[in-house]
């Protein structure tokens, strides 16, 4: 029942907000209701973030030993969940850099340091280098064809056309 899942998620969100000292009548989660949920075995936290983080660090170290780097792409076919986790870490880091804070990021300064110590990059693409490389490719295209009108599906370099 998807609505039950949403309701449970809402209860966990309300509980976490209350634990952080936030109070709103819309939470509708009294101490009596908390007790009632706990009495039936309701879990406020489904995932142990510390264990998950340590497991992902181990996976990342294994990836690095195999490939020599920690640049796991979002759709890494060898372990798609590792790719998504890395993407989530990068997204959380970027949000934190922009001054946004949420407990759901689970990315403390200690974790940031731990990731950086094993060679994790917060940005996989250097936009300045990419731009310079693409300009060079475009200049080469122009010298070959006499124009810069690269079609989107240019067979010589489809990524140039998409760029």
C-alpha positions as MATLAB code, in Angstrom:
seq = 'XXXXXXXXXXXXXXXXXXXXXXXXXXXXXXXXXXXXXXXXXXXXXXXXXXXXXXXXXXXXXXXXXXXXXXXXXXXXXXXXXXXXXXXXXXXXXXXXXXXXXXXXXXXXXXXXXXXXXXXXXXXXXXXXXXXXXXXXXXXXXXXXXXXXXXXXXXXXXXXXXXX';
ca = [
       0.000    0.000    0.000;
       1.895    3.092   -1.228;
      -0.141    5.418    0.973;
       0.972    3.491    4.084;
       4.585    3.874    2.983;
       4.113    7.630    2.521;
       2.440    7.878    5.921;
       5.350    6.024    7.589;
       7.800    8.293    5.820;
       5.855   11.324    7.041;
       5.898    9.981   10.608;
       9.670    9.501   10.448;
      10.118   12.993    9.026;
       7.937   14.498   11.734;
       9.790   12.559   14.433;
      13.182   13.718   13.109;
      11.968   17.311   12.992;
      10.707   17.074   16.573;
      14.073   15.584   17.638;
      15.768   18.638   16.117;
      13.558   20.939   18.185;
      11.240   21.942   15.373;
       7.606   22.123   16.344;
       4.611   22.515   14.107;
       1.060   21.507   14.637;
       1.082   19.943   11.164;
       3.375   17.174   12.469;
       0.462   15.829   14.498;
       2.827   13.513   16.344;
       2.287   13.701   20.083;
       4.396   11.894   22.688;
       1.481    9.469   23.101;
       1.495    8.664   19.389;
       5.267    8.233   19.418;
       4.915    5.784   22.307;
       2.113    3.945   20.517;
       4.228    3.539   17.389;
       7.249    2.394   19.382;
       5.132   -0.164   21.266;
       4.270   -1.918   18.011;
       7.915   -1.938   16.929;
       7.917    1.039   14.548;
      11.484    2.019   13.596;
      12.292    5.701   13.347;
      15.388    4.988   11.315;
      15.373    2.329    8.613;
      19.017    2.594    7.668;
      22.099    2.742    9.854;
      23.864    5.601    8.083;
      27.176    4.898    9.794;
      27.254    1.274    8.612;
      26.102    2.284    5.139;
      28.766    4.984    4.905;
      31.539    2.629    6.036;
      30.357   -0.067    3.585;
      30.333    2.442    0.733;
      33.828    3.630    1.710;
      35.010    0.010    1.488;
      33.337   -0.314   -1.920;
      34.987    2.910   -3.058;
      38.420    1.734   -1.903;
      37.879   -1.541   -3.808;
      36.864    0.459   -6.895;
      40.012    2.573   -6.558;
      42.249   -0.515   -6.243;
      40.713   -1.911   -9.416;
      40.676    1.283  -11.521;
      43.258    3.555   -9.868;
      40.808    6.363   -9.116;
      37.568    7.125   -7.240;
      35.710    8.706  -10.176;
      32.642    6.478  -10.032;
      30.086    7.704  -12.539;
      26.403    7.817  -11.685;
      25.551    4.867  -13.920;
      28.548    2.674  -13.105;
      27.447   -0.736  -14.453;
      29.629   -2.733  -12.045;
      27.697   -1.452   -9.024;
      24.906    1.013   -9.872;
      24.174    1.655   -6.194;
      27.793    2.802   -5.657;
      27.412    5.223   -8.546;
      24.192    6.617   -7.071;
      25.780    6.878   -3.628;
      28.738    8.832   -5.043;
      26.338   11.117   -6.874;
      24.397   11.658   -3.638;
      27.621   12.464   -1.763;
      28.577   15.004   -4.448;
      25.101   16.534   -4.343;
      25.177   16.770   -0.544;
      28.645   18.330   -0.646;
      27.582   20.911   -3.230;
      24.483   21.776   -1.195;
      26.589   22.174    1.944;
      29.037   24.400    0.015;
      26.071   26.589   -0.925;
      25.110   26.949    2.733;
      22.230   24.496    2.648;
      22.064   22.168    5.599;
      19.862   19.169    6.154;
      20.305   16.262    8.463;
      19.448   13.959    5.558;
      22.787   14.815    3.896;
      24.666   12.785    6.540;
      27.898   14.336    5.335;
      29.904   15.606    8.281;
      33.290   17.331    7.998;
      34.839   14.044    9.181;
      33.173   12.132    6.362;
      34.225   14.763    3.836;
      37.817   14.393    5.042;
      37.577   10.599    4.904;
      36.370   10.718    1.293;
      39.027   13.236    0.280;
      41.790   11.149    1.899;
      41.032    8.244   -0.428;
      40.955   10.515   -3.487;
      37.233   11.152   -3.925;
      36.510   14.065   -6.273;
      33.559   16.321   -5.571;
      33.380   17.266   -9.234;
      33.900   14.720  -12.003;
      33.904   17.250  -14.801;
      36.081   20.334  -14.902;
      33.845   22.671  -16.903;
      36.736   24.968  -17.825;
      38.821   22.088  -19.220;
      35.769   20.650  -20.959;
      35.035   24.012  -22.567;
      38.631   24.413  -23.757;
      38.670   20.865  -25.158;
      35.358   21.405  -26.944;
      36.578   24.695  -28.420;
      39.605   22.861  -29.821;
      37.307   20.189  -31.263;
      35.094   22.864  -32.801;
      38.077   24.649  -34.359;
      39.194   21.322  -35.870;
      35.655   20.733  -37.179;
      35.581   24.209  -38.726;
      38.958   23.754  -40.402;
      37.696   20.491  -41.897;
      34.197   21.641  -42.965;
      34.459   25.447  -43.116;
      31.688   26.101  -40.587;
      30.713   25.521  -36.948;
      27.244   24.072  -37.571;
      27.800   20.683  -35.955;
      24.632   18.622  -36.182;
      23.458   16.975  -32.981;
      24.220   13.473  -34.252;
      27.501   14.284  -35.990;
      28.952   10.789  -36.657;
      32.564   11.956  -36.324;
      32.014   12.995  -32.694;
      28.412   12.749  -31.426;
      29.385   14.379  -28.114;
      30.529   17.513  -29.995;
      27.116   17.781  -31.613;
      25.381   17.439  -28.240;
      27.724   20.036  -26.713;
];
